[in-house]
Amino acid sequence: MFNMLMIMMILMSIILIFSMTPLSMILILIMQTFLISMISSTIMSSFWYSYMLILTMVSGLLVMFMYMASIASNEKFKIHLSMWIMSTLMLMMTSIKLMYKNNNEEFMFFKKMINENLLNNQEMLLTKLFSSKFIIPSLSLITLLFFMMVIISFLIKSNEGPMRKSN
């Protein structure tokens, strides 16, 4: 599973190099974010960090996606031949790797070491995150984000429509 995710990450990085439109780049970054969160959740015993990564990265990328979609012209999405060939080759390599699946002992050792350290430190991490010392900055950040969301929703007028008018 870990090897397949790493191969898919390499594939997404190569496709990102060959992509030309900003919308395709944002979509590839969203897919890479999901792959990174899956990799971090397989390595760590807690899904908390991968969940926070998904929330922060995808929310920012969706704002960029909405902005680019409203400004970008209505041109067709073209897949270049080099990107098609590279994607096909990487997909074949991934499928060959999955057919000859073996237990990666180095990854198992790495995962075991991280899990042992996290089991010992997991309670300490949660107490540091929600300790009484950090309650005031946490609550102020939560209220700031809430007020910003309310103010932005009042500023946006839904009857005016999108930024770019379609012809």
OpenMM code with the backbone's topology and positions (N, CA, C; nanometers):
from openmm import Vec3, app, unit

residues = "MET PHE ASN MET LEU MET ILE MET MET ILE LEU MET SER ILE ILE LEU ILE PHE SER MET THR PRO LEU SER MET ILE LEU ILE LEU ILE MET GLN THR PHE LEU ILE SER MET ILE SER SER THR ILE MET SER SER PHE TRP TYR SER TYR MET LEU ILE LEU THR MET VAL SER GLY LEU LEU VAL MET PHE MET TYR MET ALA SER ILE ALA SER ASN GLU LYS PHE LYS ILE HIS LEU SER MET TRP ILE MET SER THR LEU MET LEU MET MET THR SER ILE LYS LEU MET TYR LYS ASN ASN ASN GLU GLU PHE MET PHE PHE LYS LYS MET ILE ASN GLU ASN LEU LEU ASN ASN GLN GLU MET LEU LEU THR LYS LEU PHE SER SER LYS PHE ILE ILE PRO SER LEU SER LEU ILE THR LEU LEU PHE PHE MET MET VAL ILE ILE SER PHE LEU ILE LYS SER ASN GLU GLY PRO MET ARG LYS SER ASN".split()
positions = [
    Vec3(0.0821, -0.1191, 0.0000),
    Vec3(0.0000, 0.0000, 0.0000),
    Vec3(0.0870, 0.1262, 0.0000),
    Vec3(0.1891, 0.1244, 0.0837),
    Vec3(0.2780, 0.2396, 0.0925),
    Vec3(0.3508, 0.2625, -0.0393),
    Vec3(0.3977, 0.1545, -0.1014),
    Vec3(0.4687, 0.1677, -0.2290),
    Vec3(0.3771, 0.2209, -0.3382),
    Vec3(0.2534, 0.1738, -0.3388),
    Vec3(0.1595, 0.2217, -0.4392),
    Vec3(0.1324, 0.3710, -0.4210),
    Vec3(0.1174, 0.4147, -0.2970),
    Vec3(0.0940, 0.5566, -0.2720),
    Vec3(0.2139, 0.6412, -0.3131),
    Vec3(0.3334, 0.5904, -0.2884),
    Vec3(0.4533, 0.6641, -0.3293),
    Vec3(0.4640, 0.6722, -0.4814),
    Vec3(0.4308, 0.5647, -0.5496),
    Vec3(0.4339, 0.5667, -0.6963),
    Vec3(0.3291, 0.6627, -0.7503),
    Vec3(0.2123, 0.6658, -0.6876),
    Vec3(0.1092, 0.7601, -0.7304),
    Vec3(0.1523, 0.9051, -0.7044),
    Vec3(0.2262, 0.9285, -0.5968),
    Vec3(0.2789, 1.0625, -0.5707),
    Vec3(0.3775, 1.1048, -0.6787),
    Vec3(0.4623, 1.0125, -0.7183),
    Vec3(0.5578, 1.0422, -0.8254),
    Vec3(0.4838, 1.0695, -0.9552),
    Vec3(0.3812, 0.9911, -0.9824),
    Vec3(0.3003, 1.0112, -1.1025),
    Vec3(0.2343, 1.1486, -1.1014),
    Vec3(0.1770, 1.1881, -0.9895),
    Vec3(0.1127, 1.3189, -0.9806),
    Vec3(0.2145, 1.4322, -0.9952),
    Vec3(0.3347, 1.4134, -0.9436),
    Vec3(0.4384, 1.5161, -0.9579),
    Vec3(0.4807, 1.5319, -1.1029),
    Vec3(0.4918, 1.4206, -1.1741),
    Vec3(0.5291, 1.4273, -1.3157),
    Vec3(0.4176, 1.4893, -1.3977),
    Vec3(0.2935, 1.4550, -1.3679),
    Vec3(0.1810, 1.5138, -1.4403),
    Vec3(0.1723, 1.6637, -1.4116),
    Vec3(0.2045, 1.7044, -1.2893),
    Vec3(0.2026, 1.8468, -1.2551),
    Vec3(0.3025, 1.9260, -1.3385),
    Vec3(0.4156, 1.8651, -1.3691),
    Vec3(0.5160, 1.9328, -1.4515),
    Vec3(0.4630, 1.9565, -1.5922),
    Vec3(0.3877, 1.8603, -1.6460),
    Vec3(0.3403, 1.8706, -1.7832),
    Vec3(0.2064, 1.9427, -1.7969),
    Vec3(0.1395, 1.9742, -1.6891),
    Vec3(0.0091, 2.0394, -1.7006),
    Vec3(0.0274, 2.1867, -1.7354),
    Vec3(-0.0628, 2.2364, -1.8166),
    Vec3(-0.0509, 2.3731, -1.8671),
    Vec3(-0.1540, 2.4690, -1.8083),
    Vec3(-0.2717, 2.4213, -1.7764),
    Vec3(-0.3762, 2.5103, -1.7274),
    Vec3(-0.3740, 2.5158, -1.5751),
    Vec3(-0.4091, 2.6306, -1.5183),
    Vec3(-0.4090, 2.6414, -1.3718),
    Vec3(-0.5137, 2.5529, -1.3054),
    Vec3(-0.6246, 2.5269, -1.3731),
    Vec3(-0.7267, 2.4406, -1.3147),
    Vec3(-0.6771, 2.2979, -1.3001),
    Vec3(-0.6028, 2.2497, -1.3988),
    Vec3(-0.5488, 2.1139, -1.3873),
    Vec3(-0.4418, 2.1068, -1.2793),
    Vec3(-0.3636, 2.2140, -1.2648),
    Vec3(-0.2625, 2.2156, -1.1586),
    Vec3(-0.3268, 2.2095, -1.0207),
    Vec3(-0.4351, 2.2829, -1.0015),
    Vec3(-0.5031, 2.2820, -0.8722),
    Vec3(-0.5641, 2.1454, -0.8451),
    Vec3(-0.6228, 2.0834, -0.9471),
    Vec3(-0.6787, 1.9494, -0.9287),
    Vec3(-0.5711, 1.8484, -0.8926),
    Vec3(-0.4558, 1.8587, -0.9549),
    Vec3(-0.3452, 1.7676, -0.9239),
    Vec3(-0.2949, 1.7925, -0.7816),
    Vec3(-0.2889, 1.9188, -0.7398),
    Vec3(-0.2473, 1.9491, -0.6025),
    Vec3(-0.3459, 1.8939, -0.4999),
    Vec3(-0.4751, 1.8976, -0.5316),
    Vec3(-0.5747, 1.8387, -0.4414),
    Vec3(-0.5545, 1.6882, -0.4318),
    Vec3(-0.5295, 1.6228, -0.5453),
    Vec3(-0.5049, 1.4786, -0.5417),
    Vec3(-0.3772, 1.4461, -0.4648),
    Vec3(-0.2742, 1.5286, -0.4817),
    Vec3(-0.1502, 1.5063, -0.4065),
    Vec3(-0.1709, 1.5267, -0.2570),
    Vec3(-0.2558, 1.6198, -0.2200),
    Vec3(-0.2856, 1.6402, -0.0788),
    Vec3(-0.3509, 1.5169, -0.0188),
    Vec3(-0.4450, 1.4579, -0.0925),
    Vec3(-0.5081, 1.3356, -0.0434),
    Vec3(-0.4076, 1.2210, -0.0343),
    Vec3(-0.3172, 1.2123, -0.1305),
    Vec3(-0.2163, 1.1064, -0.1253),
    Vec3(-0.1206, 1.1258, -0.0075),
    Vec3(-0.0791, 1.2493, 0.0168),
    Vec3(0.0099, 1.2760, 0.1300),
    Vec3(-0.0596, 1.2440, 0.2623),
    Vec3(-0.1874, 1.2774, 0.2714),
    Vec3(-0.2587, 1.2457, 0.3954),
    Vec3(-0.2752, 1.0955, 0.4134),
    Vec3(-0.2934, 1.0212, 0.3047),
    Vec3(-0.3006, 0.8751, 0.3174),
    Vec3(-0.1667, 0.8168, 0.3593),
    Vec3(-0.0590, 0.8712, 0.3048),
    Vec3(0.0741, 0.8231, 0.3432),
    Vec3(0.1013, 0.8532, 0.4906),
    Vec3(0.0682, 0.9741, 0.5335),
    Vec3(0.0927, 1.0072, 0.6746),
    Vec3(0.0029, 0.9278, 0.7678),
    Vec3(-0.1174, 0.8931, 0.7239),
    Vec3(-0.2037, 0.8123, 0.8104),
    Vec3(-0.1590, 0.6669, 0.8163),
    Vec3(-0.0906, 0.6165, 0.7118),
    Vec3(-0.0379, 0.4805, 0.7208),
    Vec3(0.0862, 0.4747, 0.8084),
    Vec3(0.1629, 0.5817, 0.8104),
    Vec3(0.2844, 0.5819, 0.8922),
    Vec3(0.2520, 0.6084, 1.0388),
    Vec3(0.1669, 0.7068, 1.0651),
    Vec3(0.1367, 0.7435, 1.2036),
    Vec3(0.0150, 0.6655, 1.2525),
    Vec3(0.0054, 0.6514, 1.3817),
    Vec3(-0.1092, 0.5797, 1.4375),
    Vec3(-0.2301, 0.6709, 1.4541),
    Vec3(-0.2116, 0.8000, 1.4484),
    Vec3(-0.3201, 0.8953, 1.4647),
    Vec3(-0.3534, 0.9588, 1.3299),
    Vec3(-0.4823, 0.9710, 1.3016),
    Vec3(-0.5257, 1.0324, 1.1769),
    Vec3(-0.5454, 1.1828, 1.1908),
    Vec3(-0.5167, 1.2364, 1.3070),
    Vec3(-0.5423, 1.3770, 1.3347),
    Vec3(-0.4617, 1.4696, 1.2442),
    Vec3(-0.3352, 1.4411, 1.2253),
    Vec3(-0.2497, 1.5281, 1.1443),
    Vec3(-0.2894, 1.5233, 0.9968),
    Vec3(-0.3218, 1.4054, 0.9475),
    Vec3(-0.3636, 1.3966, 0.8077),
    Vec3(-0.4984, 1.4645, 0.7870),
    Vec3(-0.5861, 1.4569, 0.8851),
    Vec3(-0.7156, 1.5239, 0.8764),
    Vec3(-0.6981, 1.6755, 0.8726),
    Vec3(-0.6112, 1.7285, 0.9565),
    Vec3(-0.5859, 1.8725, 0.9568),
    Vec3(-0.5196, 1.9173, 0.8269),
    Vec3(-0.4323, 1.8343, 0.7730),
    Vec3(-0.3686, 1.8652, 0.6453),
    Vec3(-0.4723, 1.8741, 0.5345),
    Vec3(-0.5636, 1.7794, 0.5311),
    Vec3(-0.6680, 1.7818, 0.4283),
    Vec3(-0.7535, 1.9065, 0.4432),
    Vec3(-0.7945, 1.9373, 0.5641),
    Vec3(-0.8814, 2.0536, 0.5839),
    Vec3(-0.8149, 2.1838, 0.5423),
    Vec3(-0.6913, 2.2036, 0.5808),
    Vec3(-0.6260, 2.3306, 0.5489),
    Vec3(-0.5898, 2.3412, 0.4014),
    Vec3(-0.5300, 2.2368, 0.3463),
    Vec3(-0.4856, 2.2435, 0.2068),
    Vec3(-0.6030, 2.2474, 0.1099),
    Vec3(-0.7012, 2.1621, 0.1304),
    Vec3(-0.8130, 2.1568, 0.0361),
    Vec3(-0.8970, 2.2832, 0.0443),
    Vec3(-0.9138, 2.3400, 0.1624),
    Vec3(-0.9914, 2.4641, 0.1701),
    Vec3(-0.9211, 2.5775, 0.0958),
    Vec3(-0.7908, 2.5897, 0.1123),
    Vec3(-0.7173, 2.6924, 0.0383),
    Vec3(-0.7169, 2.6670, -0.1112),
    Vec3(-0.7007, 2.5415, -0.1502),
    Vec3(-0.6996, 2.5093, -0.2927),
    Vec3(-0.8371, 2.5264, -0.3559),
    Vec3(-0.9431, 2.5013, -0.2818),
    Vec3(-1.0765, 2.5222, -0.3374),
    Vec3(-1.1070, 2.6702, -0.3560),
    Vec3(-1.0556, 2.7547, -0.2686),
    Vec3(-1.0714, 2.8991, -0.2889),
    Vec3(-0.9974, 2.9417, -0.4154),
    Vec3(-0.8749, 2.8909, -0.4334),
    Vec3(-0.8005, 2.9213, -0.5559),
    Vec3(-0.8714, 2.8653, -0.6786),
    Vec3(-0.9275, 2.7457, -0.6669),
    Vec3(-1.0000, 2.6844, -0.7779),
    Vec3(-1.1216, 2.7681, -0.8157),
    Vec3(-1.1951, 2.8168, -0.7175),
    Vec3(-1.3118, 2.8993, -0.7455),
    Vec3(-1.2707, 3.0300, -0.8130),
    Vec3(-1.1631, 3.0902, -0.7675),
    Vec3(-1.1144, 3.2142, -0.8269),
    Vec3(-1.0693, 3.1909, -0.9709),
    Vec3(-0.9933, 3.0844, -0.9939),
    Vec3(-0.9458, 3.0556, -1.1293),
    Vec3(-1.0601, 3.0165, -1.2222),
    Vec3(-1.1577, 2.9442, -1.1715),
    Vec3(-1.2703, 2.9043, -1.2555),
    Vec3(-1.3551, 3.0243, -1.2951),
    Vec3(-1.3633, 3.1253, -1.2093),
    Vec3(-1.4423, 3.2424, -1.2443),
    Vec3(-1.3687, 3.3343, -1.3412),
    Vec3(-1.2368, 3.3307, -1.3424),
    Vec3(-1.1594, 3.4189, -1.4297),
    Vec3(-1.1185, 3.3506, -1.5599),
    Vec3(-1.0890, 3.2221, -1.5549),
    Vec3(-1.0354, 3.1515, -1.6719),
    Vec3(-1.1378, 3.1473, -1.7848),
    Vec3(-1.0864, 3.1444, -1.9049),
    Vec3(-1.1747, 3.1373, -2.0206),
    Vec3(-1.2315, 2.9964, -2.0347),
    Vec3(-1.3354, 2.9851, -2.1145),
    Vec3(-1.4038, 2.8569, -2.1318),
    Vec3(-1.3394, 2.7755, -2.2433),
    Vec3(-1.2139, 2.7436, -2.2287),
    Vec3(-1.1460, 2.6627, -2.3287),
    Vec3(-1.1481, 2.5170, -2.2867),
    Vec3(-1.1374, 2.4300, -2.3856),
    Vec3(-1.1409, 2.2871, -2.3574),
    Vec3(-1.0123, 2.2438, -2.2896),
    Vec3(-1.0272, 2.1448, -2.2049),
    Vec3(-0.9133, 2.0886, -2.1334),
    Vec3(-0.8416, 1.9929, -2.2266),
    Vec3(-0.7165, 2.0258, -2.2611),
    Vec3(-0.6397, 1.9445, -2.3548),
    Vec3(-0.5390, 1.8594, -2.2798),
    Vec3(-0.5320, 1.7330, -2.3176),
    Vec3(-0.4307, 1.6438, -2.2619),
    Vec3(-0.3229, 1.6273, -2.3678),
    Vec3(-0.2022, 1.6657, -2.3342),
    Vec3(-0.0913, 1.6574, -2.4282),
    Vec3(-0.0434, 1.5136, -2.4413),
    Vec3(0.0181, 1.4843, -2.5543),
    Vec3(0.0644, 1.3488, -2.5812),
    Vec3(0.1717, 1.3051, -2.4822),
    Vec3(0.2616, 1.3946, -2.4463),
    Vec3(0.3672, 1.3582, -2.3509),
    Vec3(0.3089, 1.3244, -2.2138),
    Vec3(0.2071, 1.3981, -2.1718),
    Vec3(0.1441, 1.3679, -2.0443),
    Vec3(0.0693, 1.2349, -2.0509),
    Vec3(0.0061, 1.2067, -2.1628),
    Vec3(-0.0650, 1.0806, -2.1808),
    Vec3(0.0320, 0.9623, -2.1770),
    Vec3(0.1448, 0.9740, -2.2445),
    Vec3(0.2441, 0.8658, -2.2466),
    Vec3(0.3038, 0.8462, -2.1077),
    Vec3(0.3379, 0.9551, -2.0405),
    Vec3(0.3959, 0.9445, -1.9065),
    Vec3(0.2968, 0.8838, -1.8082),
    Vec3(0.1709, 0.9227, -1.8179),
    Vec3(0.0695, 0.8662, -1.7288),
    Vec3(0.0509, 0.7176, -1.7533),
    Vec3(0.0513, 0.6780, -1.8796),
    Vec3(0.0359, 0.5367, -1.9129),
    Vec3(0.1537, 0.4551, -1.8620),
    Vec3(0.2742, 0.5062, -1.8797),
    Vec3(0.3920, 0.4348, -1.8309),
    Vec3(0.3912, 0.4214, -1.6788),
    Vec3(0.3567, 0.5278, -1.6103),
    Vec3(0.3536, 0.5211, -1.4643),
    Vec3(0.2425, 0.4297, -1.4148),
    Vec3(0.1293, 0.4279, -1.4842),
    Vec3(0.0213, 0.3367, -1.4468),
    Vec3(0.0621, 0.1920, -1.4674),
    Vec3(0.1344, 0.1649, -1.5750),
    Vec3(0.1838, 0.0292, -1.5982),
    Vec3(0.2847, -0.0100, -1.4914),
    Vec3(0.3732, 0.0817, -1.4544),
    Vec3(0.4708, 0.0511, -1.3498),
    Vec3(0.4018, 0.0249, -1.2157),
    Vec3(0.2971, 0.1011, -1.1875),
    Vec3(0.2230, 0.0801, -1.0636),
    Vec3(0.1539, -0.0548, -1.0624),
    Vec3(0.0929, -0.0900, -1.1744),
    Vec3(0.0239, -0.2191, -1.1798),
    Vec3(0.1219, -0.3354, -1.1721),
    Vec3(0.2400, -0.3224, -1.2328),
    Vec3(0.3418, -0.4280, -1.2229),
    Vec3(0.3894, -0.4403, -1.0787),
    Vec3(0.4066, -0.3268, -1.0136),
    Vec3(0.4497, -0.3299, -0.8734),
    Vec3(0.3443, -0.3965, -0.7857),
    Vec3(0.2179, -0.3715, -0.8147),
    Vec3(0.1121, -0.4331, -0.7355),
    Vec3(0.0995, -0.5825, -0.7629),
    Vec3(0.1306, -0.6247, -0.8845),
    Vec3(0.1232, -0.7675, -0.9156),
    Vec3(0.2310, -0.8445, -0.8418),
    Vec3(0.3480, -0.7864, -0.8292),
    Vec3(0.4586, -0.8511, -0.7594),
    Vec3(0.4754, -0.7890, -0.6213),
    Vec3(0.3690, -0.7948, -0.5465),
    Vec3(0.3665, -0.7319, -0.4149),
    Vec3(0.4506, -0.8125, -0.3161),
    Vec3(0.5338, -0.7426, -0.2422),
    Vec3(0.6126, -0.8063, -0.1377),
    Vec3(0.6032, -0.7237, -0.0104),
    Vec3(0.6353, -0.7848, 0.0988),
    Vec3(0.6342, -0.7131, 0.2261),
    Vec3(0.7638, -0.6354, 0.2403),
    Vec3(0.7489, -0.5090, 0.2473),
    Vec3(0.8657, -0.4230, 0.2585),
    Vec3(0.9080, -0.4168, 0.4052),
    Vec3(1.0171, -0.4847, 0.4381),
    Vec3(1.0603, -0.4941, 0.5775),
    Vec3(1.1099, -0.3607, 0.6311),
    Vec3(1.1702, -0.2799, 0.5461),
    Vec3(1.2180, -0.1502, 0.5922),
    Vec3(1.1017, -0.0607, 0.6326),
    Vec3(0.9946, -0.0647, 0.5532),
    Vec3(0.8779, 0.0163, 0.5873),
    Vec3(0.8138, -0.0336, 0.7163),
    Vec3(0.8073, -0.1644, 0.7342),
    Vec3(0.7490, -0.2196, 0.8562),
    Vec3(0.8304, -0.1788, 0.9797),
    Vec3(0.9614, -0.1814, 0.9669),
    Vec3(1.0473, -0.1393, 1.0779),
    Vec3(1.0269, 0.0088, 1.1075),
    Vec3(1.0196, 0.0899, 1.0006),
    Vec3(0.9989, 0.2334, 1.0155),
    Vec3(0.8650, 0.2617, 1.0831),
    Vec3(0.7615, 0.1923, 1.0400),
    Vec3(0.6289, 0.2112, 1.0969),
    Vec3(0.6254, 0.1663, 1.2431),
    Vec3(0.6936, 0.0574, 1.2733),
    Vec3(0.6975, 0.0082, 1.4107),
    Vec3(0.7666, 0.1087, 1.5031),
    Vec3(0.8767, 0.1656, 1.4566),
    Vec3(0.9484, 0.2631, 1.5390),
    Vec3(0.8646, 0.3884, 1.5630),
    Vec3(0.7963, 0.4350, 1.4599),
    Vec3(0.7136, 0.5549, 1.4754),
    Vec3(0.5958, 0.5273, 1.5674),
    Vec3(0.5325, 0.4123, 1.5529),
    Vec3(0.4189, 0.3791, 1.6385),
    Vec3(0.4597, 0.3671, 1.7844),
    Vec3(0.5756, 0.3103, 1.8110),
    Vec3(0.6215, 0.3005, 1.9494),
    Vec3(0.6464, 0.4384, 2.0085),
    Vec3(0.7045, 0.5270, 1.9295),
    Vec3(0.7284, 0.6628, 1.9793),
    Vec3(0.5983, 0.7397, 1.9964),
    Vec3(0.5035, 0.7206, 1.9031),
    Vec3(0.3775, 0.7933, 1.9122),
    Vec3(0.2909, 0.7425, 2.0259),
    Vec3(0.2947, 0.6127, 2.0520),
    Vec3(0.2159, 0.5618, 2.1636),
    Vec3(0.2643, 0.6198, 2.2953),
    Vec3(0.3928, 0.6405, 2.3057),
    Vec3(0.4462, 0.6995, 2.4281),
    Vec3(0.4172, 0.8489, 2.4360),
    Vec3(0.4173, 0.9162, 2.3224),
    Vec3(0.4045, 1.0623, 2.3220),
    Vec3(0.2666, 1.1125, 2.2820),
    Vec3(0.1739, 1.0232, 2.2498),
    Vec3(0.0443, 1.0679, 2.1989),
    Vec3(-0.0351, 1.1430, 2.3054),
    Vec3(-0.0317, 1.0953, 2.4274),
    Vec3(-0.1027, 1.1654, 2.5336),
    Vec3(-0.0400, 1.3016, 2.5607),
    Vec3(0.0905, 1.3092, 2.5504),
    Vec3(0.1579, 1.4371, 2.5718),
    Vec3(0.1235, 1.5363, 2.4616),
    Vec3(0.1108, 1.4880, 2.3375),
    Vec3(0.0761, 1.5774, 2.2274),
    Vec3(-0.0627, 1.6354, 2.2459),
    Vec3(-0.1579, 1.5526, 2.2870),
    Vec3(-0.2933, 1.6026, 2.3061),
    Vec3(-0.3020, 1.6981, 2.4245),
    Vec3(-0.2281, 1.6717, 2.5292),
    Vec3(-0.2316, 1.7646, 2.6419),
    Vec3(-0.1636, 1.8964, 2.6070),
    Vec3(-0.0621, 1.8931, 2.5233),
    Vec3(0.0006, 2.0179, 2.4803),
    Vec3(-0.0928, 2.0966, 2.3889),
    Vec3(-0.1707, 2.0252, 2.3077),
    Vec3(-0.2602, 2.0923, 2.2144),
    Vec3(-0.3759, 2.1599, 2.2869),
    Vec3(-0.4319, 2.0939, 2.3870),
    Vec3(-0.5487, 2.1468, 2.4568),
    Vec3(-0.5175, 2.1865, 2.6011),
    Vec3(-0.3981, 2.2316, 2.6270),
    Vec3(-0.3628, 2.2701, 2.7639),
    Vec3(-0.4241, 2.4052, 2.7979),
    Vec3(-0.4252, 2.4359, 2.9261),
    Vec3(-0.4854, 2.5621, 2.9708),
    Vec3(-0.4027, 2.6829, 2.9283),
    Vec3(-0.2762, 2.6622, 2.8979),
    Vec3(-0.1926, 2.7730, 2.8521),
    Vec3(-0.2350, 2.8224, 2.7141),
    Vec3(-0.2834, 2.7315, 2.6304),
    Vec3(-0.3167, 2.7667, 2.4927),
    Vec3(-0.4660, 2.7851, 2.4699),
    Vec3(-0.5452, 2.7908, 2.5755),
    Vec3(-0.6892, 2.8038, 2.5569),
    Vec3(-0.7273, 2.9434, 2.5070),
    Vec3(-0.6597, 3.0474, 2.5533),
    Vec3(-0.6920, 3.1839, 2.5099),
    Vec3(-0.6543, 3.2054, 2.3631),
    Vec3(-0.5338, 3.1679, 2.3180),
    Vec3(-0.5066, 3.1816, 2.1742),
    Vec3(-0.5973, 3.0944, 2.0872),
    Vec3(-0.6322, 2.9768, 2.1355),
    Vec3(-0.7196, 2.8895, 2.0571),
    Vec3(-0.8585, 2.9491, 2.0443),
    Vec3(-0.9144, 2.9965, 2.1544),
    Vec3(-1.0477, 3.0564, 2.1492),
    Vec3(-1.0487, 3.1855, 2.0683),
    Vec3(-0.9441, 3.2653, 2.0789),
    Vec3(-0.9398, 3.3887, 1.9997),
    Vec3(-0.9283, 3.3579, 1.8510),
    Vec3(-0.8524, 3.2560, 1.8158),
    Vec3(-0.8431, 3.2168, 1.6755),
    Vec3(-0.9759, 3.1629, 1.6242),
    Vec3(-1.0450, 3.0847, 1.7054),
    Vec3(-1.1752, 3.0309, 1.6652),
    Vec3(-1.2755, 3.1435, 1.6453),
    Vec3(-1.2809, 3.2400, 1.7375),
    Vec3(-1.3751, 3.3510, 1.7221),
    Vec3(-1.3378, 3.4410, 1.6050),
    Vec3(-1.2089, 3.4626, 1.5831),
    Vec3(-1.1659, 3.5427, 1.4686),
    Vec3(-1.2095, 3.4777, 1.3377),
    Vec3(-1.1873, 3.3484, 1.3250),
    Vec3(-1.2279, 3.2787, 1.2031),
    Vec3(-1.3792, 3.2792, 1.1859),
    Vec3(-1.4522, 3.2658, 1.2954),
    Vec3(-1.5980, 3.2688, 1.2867),
    Vec3(-1.6477, 3.4055, 1.2412),
    Vec3(-1.5945, 3.5129, 1.3008),
    Vec3(-1.6364, 3.6469, 1.2609),
    Vec3(-1.5968, 3.6781, 1.1171),
    Vec3(-1.4814, 3.6321, 1.0750),
    Vec3(-1.4415, 3.6539, 0.9357),
    Vec3(-1.5360, 3.5818, 0.8406),
    Vec3(-1.5784, 3.4611, 0.8765),
    Vec3(-1.6720, 3.3880, 0.7922),
    Vec3(-1.8060, 3.4604, 0.7846),
    Vec3(-1.8553, 3.5115, 0.8970),
    Vec3(-1.9829, 3.5822, 0.8983),
    Vec3(-1.9727, 3.7114, 0.8188),
    Vec3(-1.8665, 3.7878, 0.8353),
    Vec3(-1.8494, 3.9145, 0.7634),
    Vec3(-1.8393, 3.8911, 0.6136),
    Vec3(-1.7640, 3.7905, 0.5734),
    Vec3(-1.7502, 3.7618, 0.4299),
    Vec3(-1.8820, 3.7160, 0.3708),
    Vec3(-1.9585, 3.6382, 0.4450),
    Vec3(-2.0879, 3.5947, 0.3918),
    Vec3(-2.1849, 3.7116, 0.3792),
    Vec3(-2.1741, 3.8134, 0.4659),
    Vec3(-2.2581, 3.9319, 0.4508),
    Vec3(-2.2098, 4.0215, 0.3368),
    Vec3(-2.0803, 4.0251, 0.3123),
    Vec3(-2.0274, 4.1101, 0.2056),
    Vec3(-2.0596, 4.0561, 0.0668),
    Vec3(-2.0668, 3.9250, 0.0547),
    Vec3(-2.0956, 3.8653, -0.0756),
    Vec3(-2.2448, 3.8751, -0.1009),
    Vec3(-2.2788, 3.9362, -0.2115),
    Vec3(-2.4201, 3.9489, -0.2469),
    Vec3(-2.4534, 3.8384, -0.3460),
    Vec3(-2.5432, 3.7529, -0.3072),
    Vec3(-2.5741, 3.6375, -0.3918),
    Vec3(-2.6532, 3.6758, -0.5162),
    Vec3(-2.7203, 3.7904, -0.5180),
    Vec3(-2.7977, 3.8282, -0.6360),
    Vec3(-2.7118, 3.8864, -0.7472),
    Vec3(-2.5877, 3.9231, -0.7186),
    Vec3(-2.5014, 3.9783, -0.8224),
    Vec3(-2.4378, 3.8707, -0.9076),
    Vec3(-2.4238, 3.7514, -0.8593),
    Vec3(-2.3699, 3.6410, -0.9382),
    Vec3(-2.2188, 3.6348, -0.9367),
    Vec3(-2.1618, 3.5612, -1.0315),
    Vec3(-2.0163, 3.5415, -1.0323),
    Vec3(-1.9419, 3.6668, -1.0764),
    Vec3(-1.8117, 3.6640, -1.0570),
    Vec3(-1.7278, 3.7773, -1.0937),
    Vec3(-1.7222, 3.7953, -1.2448),
    Vec3(-1.7190, 3.6859, -1.3176),
    Vec3(-1.7066, 3.6900, -1.4631),
    Vec3(-1.8403, 3.6529, -1.5246),
    Vec3(-1.8917, 3.7377, -1.6107),
    Vec3(-2.0192, 3.7116, -1.6765),
    Vec3(-1.9970, 3.6211, -1.7965),
    Vec3(-2.0831, 3.5214, -1.8120),
    Vec3(-2.0723, 3.4320, -1.9284),
    Vec3(-2.1476, 3.4929, -2.0454),
    Vec3(-2.0959, 3.4674, -2.1661),
    Vec3(-2.1574, 3.5246, -2.2869),
    Vec3(-2.2666, 3.4367, -2.3403),
] * unit.nanometer
topology = app.Topology()
chain = topology.addChain("A")
for resn in residues:
    res = topology.addResidue(resn, chain)
    for name in ("N", "CA", "C"):
        topology.addAtom(name, app.Element.getBySymbol(name[0]), res)
